[in-house]
Structure formats: structure tokens, C-alpha cells
Amino acid sequence: MPWYVYGILSAFFAGLVAVFGKLGLKNVDSTLATSVRAVIMAVFLVIVATSLGKWQQIGTISGKALYFIILSGVAGALSWLFYFYALKQGNVAGVAVVDRMSIIFAVLFAALFLGEAITLKSGIALVLVLAGAVLMII
């Protein structure tokens, strides 16, 4: 399956996260809800990795790779803490669009740290994402 199909599936399930999260946050602390969600995710992913026989590969992760995986996990946890806090206070449409400003940061960080090019096309797309987020905020 091409990468973009997985990307579309990711976006689809991220949309469900926003709606289910908003429904689950009613009368629940956002930090507690995020923590419960993280435990559910961890258990689910351990089951998936186990059923696919992936644990045999654990020794192939280098120290450097593990370091960046850990940093990614911390960044993801911080992202979700703020995401659920924003969902608790705001509407799903606004929070989801503003959260997608992560696209802008991802492209900029990829250019800075990975040497990926920002083309005219991707630059225009980033401006449009920013414009959409600004419209949702105001």
C-alpha cells in the first residue's frame, strides 16, 4: 500500500480521536484523560506488536535510535497533553485545525535537521495551512 494511504488512515483515526476525546472529556480532567488514553494505547500497541511477532527485533534498536524514539515519545506525550487540554476548552473543529499546524513545524524541522527541501509547492501549502488555522482562531 502506498504511504499516502496510511497517511489518510492516520488522518481518519485522528479525526475520531478528536471527537471521541471531546466526548470523553466531559467532567473529566484533561491530564487524567490523556494518561488513561496513553495506557490504553500502550496496551493496544503491545498486543499488536506481539501478535505480529515484532518483539524479536527489540535488540536491533541502536542506542542512538532509542534516544530519538524516547524523545519522540516525550514530544508526543506533551503534544497530547496540550491537545486534550485544548479540546477541553475549545471546539473540536478549531482545535483540530490549529493542531494541524504541526505540519508547518514538521516541515520546518525537517528542513533544519534533516536537510529536506522546502519547495515552492510545499511553501504555498504551508501558507494555506497557516491561513486556515488563523481563520479558525479568529
N, C-alpha and C positions, 0 to 999 in steps of 0.2 A: 504494500500500500504506500502511496507517495506521502511525503512528510506533511503536506498541507491538509490531507485528510485527518491525520492525527491532530493537527492544529485546530481544525474545525471541530473535531470531537472535544478537544480541550476547551474551546470557547463555549460549546454547548453545555458541557457539565459545569463550567464556571458560571454560566448564567443560572443554572439550577442552584448552585451554591449560594448565590446572592438571594434568591427568592426563599429557599429553604432556611437560610441563615436568618433572614429578616423575620420569618415566621417563628423561628426558634428563639429569637432574642426577646420576645415579648415577656416582660417581667423577669428576665434573666440577665445577670451581669455579663458584659461582653467578654471580659477576660476569662471568666469561668466557661462560657460557651466556647470560646476559642480553644481552651485547654481540653475540654471534652471532645471537641471535634478532632484535635490533634491525636488524642488517644485512639479514637475510632479509626482515623486514617492510618496510624501506625499498625494497629492490629490487622486491618484490612490488607495493607501492603505486605505485612509479614506473611499472611496467608497466601497472597498472590505469588510472592517470591518463592515460598515453599512449594506451592503447587506446580510452579514452573521449573523447579529444581535449580534455582539461582544461587543458593547458599554455598554450593561447592566453589563458586568463583570468588568468595569473600577474600581469600588470600591474594588475589590478583590486584587488589586495590593498593596502589603505592601510597607512601606517606604523604606525598605532595597532593595526590588526588584526594585522599581522605581529608586533608586540611581544607581544600576548596569545597568538598562536599559538606563538611561541617559548617563552613562559612555560609554556604548556600542555605543550609538548614536554619541557621540563626536568622539570616536575612528573610527567609520565608516565614519564620515564626513571627518576626517583627511586623512583616507585611500583613499577616493575618490578624495580629492583634489590632493594628490600626484599622484594617478593613472592617472587622466586626464592630469596633468602636464607632466608625463612621456609619455603618449600617444601622446601629442602634439609634443614632441621632438623625440620620438623613433618609431620603427615599432611595429605593433600590436603583432606579434609573440614573439618578445623579451620582450616587456612589460608584456604580459600575462603570460609568463613563469616565469619571475622574480617575478611578483606579487604573483604567486602561492607559493613562498617561505613563504607565510603566513601560509602554512601547517606546516612548521618547527616551526614557532613561536607559533602556536596554540597548537601543541603537547607539546612543552617545557613548555608553560604557564599552560597547563592542568596538567602536571606532578607537577609543582611547587605549583600551587594554588588549584588544585582540587584533588591532590593525585592519578591521573591516572598513570598507569604503562607505561613505555616505554619498549616494548618487543624487542627481537632480530629482529623479523619481522618488527615492526614499525621503529626500528633504521635503518635497511637496507633501508627501503622505504624512510626515511628522507635523508639518504646519497645520494640516487639516485635522489631525488628531487633537492637537493643542486647541485649535479653534472650537472643535466640538466640546472639549472639556470646559473651556471658558464659557461657552454658551450655556452649558448645563449648570455651571456655578452661578451665573448671573440670572 
